[in-house]
Amino acid sequence: MSSPHQKECLDYQMNNSNFCKMICMKRTLCRKYKQAKNGIAQSEKAFNRFNEAVPAASKKE
């Protein structure tokens, strides 16, 4: 295999690899967004429970 042909093959492989990553990126980002959204909701519930348990005098401090 000559050097230019080898370079051409490697370029093709890298472009194909990057294209496949880009295609799968949507699915991954959507899944991570849903997880973050659920995490925010859970954190908000935990904070509200904690906030209700603390006496009013301690909240001012």
C-alpha positions, 0 to 999 in steps of 0.5 A, spaced: 500 500 500 503 506 497 503 512 502 497 516 499 493 510 499 494 509 506 493 516 508 486 516 504 484 510 507 485 512 514 482 519 512 476 515 510 476 511 517 476 517 521 471 521 517 466 515 518 468 514 525 466 521 526 460 521 522 457 515 526 459 519 533 455 525 531 449 521 529 449 517 536 450 524 539 443 526 539 440 519 543 446 520 548 444 528 549 437 526 550 438 521 555 443 525 559 438 531 559 432 527 561 437 524 567 438 531 569 431 534 569 429 528 573 435 530 578 433 537 579 426 535 581 429 530 586 433 535 589 428 540 589 423 535 593 429 533 598 430 541 599 423 542 600 423 537 605 429 539 609 426 546 609 420 544 612 424 541 617 428 547 619 425 551 625 423 558 622 428 561 627 434 557 624 432 560 617 433 567 619 440 565 622 
